[in-house]
Amino acid sequence: MPAPCPTAIAALKVAAGDGNWSEAPDVLAPRLTDWRGHFHGAAPLLLLPRHRDQVVAIVRAAAAHRVALVPQGGNTGLVGGGIAPADGSAVLIATNRMDAIRAVDAAGLTMTVEAGAILQNVHAAAAAAGCEFPLSLGAKGSATIGGLISTNAGGVQVLRHGTMRMLVAGLEAVLPDGSVLNQLTGLAKDNSGYDIKQLLIGGEGTLGIVTAAALRLVPAPACRVVAWAGVPGPHAALALLARLRQASGGQVESFELIPDAGLQLVLQHLPGHRAPLAGAHPWHVLVELAGQDGLQTVMADGLAAAAAAGELADAVIAASGAQAAALWRIREELPEAERRDGPAAHHDIAVAVATMPDFCESATRAVEAAFPGARVLAFGHLGDGNLHFNVRAPDRPDARAWLAARHEAIADLTYDLVTAAGGSISAEHGIGQLKRTALARLGDPAKLAAVRAIKAALDPLGILNPGKLV
Ligand SMILES: Cc1cc2nc3c(=O)[nH]c(=O)nc-3n(C[C@H](O)[C@H](O)[C@H](O)COP(=O)(O)OP(=O)(O)OC[C@H]3O[C@@H](n4cnc5c(N)ncnc54)[C@H](O)[C@@H]3O)c2cc1C
């Protein structure tokens, strides 16, 4: 698409309304680079609507003038989905100002929020009503509900509560023709044909701009128990997960796998952390049980039995909320520690849960053999069959150049291994710009054809987030 002409820019400003746009370079700059600094965009204008009807007017103006719109929320996405193209051909539309928590229905276990609501604020509002919104991730202080929906975000509670797809009861969105998809009611049962809102969940802003959502809640658990265990490897970790699931009657809320190299990165690069266990362990597990009172005993007994079975070498149970938070901070800040350490190729991949330990070991061997000096750092949501299979450049002065020369080949090999194992090249971060070529190469042709047909049907002018996903 060509860069928007002055008439188009003027029409978009009018549509957004007074005070709801900016052309200031310092306001735009932080929105034109992603969190990892991989993608750099350009845009002549940032639109900041406060109300759904302004979004409608903006989309209509964009369609009339053939201007591409790039939706953005907290800009914490990891695949460049919210970054405008570098040629300046698109305008940014940020939904951050639409951030009201409209209602919390504790009896019905739903809450209605606007797209710009920040995840941490959603957590707080749910907690104030004695409920919990059971989706959390490291970027919770910035990520917005609109972005989380559009990336079908996962996080650390998926093994019990599912991804965003399972947690959206209702949705309101502006479609590419300016019409409003109004499905906010969130009916438990609605078999009246295709579930269009599910197309927008994980749609990465290519099919509509999310303006509000009804989210599913769960009752706040009476008891939470967090533990850290040193384990011999991913196989033992999976055995520990099965044991704790059985012992707790399915109350394992989170189960995160961390290699020792990951823990060491956090200790080395970020202040205020200490090693949870005294000895050295090749792998670590962070596990949380949540539910009825009595889980402390379940956790203690389960860990003791796991130690007797050789599934773990040492473990500690958090004795207070502060200790539990400190253990969680290690996991949540691992991506930041990795970022500070140096360059890496990032692969957010999934395979069937039962095959993940074998995959992790064999793929690590294959990648490290093919790229001597590369250091695999695989961590994350073992219980979901989802690890962040990151490949760090060797620790040497020309690390960036080393990685730049091999980045694509490392990704190709990793995705080939994942595909051969029947897995997915994107578990929870999406496709965005980062994985578009890989998806076109490795995706199911029938699914890709259907995706293109849906995009063409709903957005025939191609104005919503072109160059992403599809
Ligand atoms: C430290 C860190 C840890 C993370 N951990 C996890 C994790 O554990 N699990 C996980 O799943 N993800 C994780 N993420 C990435 C995750 O995808 C984002 O945090 C989040 O889902 C995106 O929300 P956002 O508001 O920042 O969206 P943005 O980054 O602004 O946008 C993301 C995508 O959504 C689209 N979009 C944004 N708002 C709208 C809207 N209103 N309507 C339509 N489209 C819209 C954008 O166009 C873009 O394609 C992590 C990120 C960081 C930085």
The ligand as an ORCA input file, in Angstrom:
! r2SCAN-3c Opt
* xyz 0 1
  C       8.644    -10.668     29.204
  C       7.559    -11.247     28.341
  C       6.982    -12.460     28.701
  C       5.968    -13.005     27.898
  N       5.430    -14.202     28.283
  C       4.461    -14.740     27.536
  C       3.870    -15.982     27.919
  O       4.249    -16.617     28.898
  N       2.867    -16.445     27.164
  C       2.420    -15.779     26.048
  O       1.487    -16.236     25.406
  N       2.973    -14.621     25.660
  C       3.974    -14.086     26.362
  N       4.513    -12.893     25.968
  C       4.067    -12.245     24.707
  C       2.595    -11.913     24.595
  O       2.176    -12.176     23.275
  C       2.227    -10.501     24.835
  O       2.688    -10.211     26.130
  C       0.712    -10.172     24.763
  O      -0.109    -11.232     24.375
  C       0.462     -9.074     23.772
  O      -0.296     -8.066     24.372
  P      -0.027     -6.540     24.004
  O      -1.140     -5.745     24.549
  O       1.331     -6.146     24.389
  O      -0.153     -6.591     22.402
  P       0.790     -5.965     21.285
  O       2.171     -6.457     21.426
  O       0.597     -4.514     21.239
  O       0.131     -6.620     19.981
  C       0.186     -8.001     19.785
  C      -0.683     -8.371     18.575
  O      -2.051     -8.110     18.864
  C      -2.576     -7.136     17.950
  N      -3.452     -6.269     18.753
  C      -3.142     -5.546     19.859
  N      -4.242     -4.940     20.339
  C      -5.257     -5.267     19.508
  C      -6.657     -4.964     19.468
  N      -7.243     -4.182     20.377
  N      -7.389     -5.485     18.460
  C      -6.833     -6.276     17.513
  N      -5.540     -6.595     17.505
  C      -4.762     -6.109     18.497
  C      -1.379     -6.451     17.341
  O      -1.655     -5.969     16.041
  C      -0.363     -7.572     17.326
  O      -0.559     -8.389     16.207
  C       5.533    -12.328     26.746
  C       6.106    -11.104     26.405
  C       7.118    -10.574     27.188
  C       7.706     -9.252     26.790
*
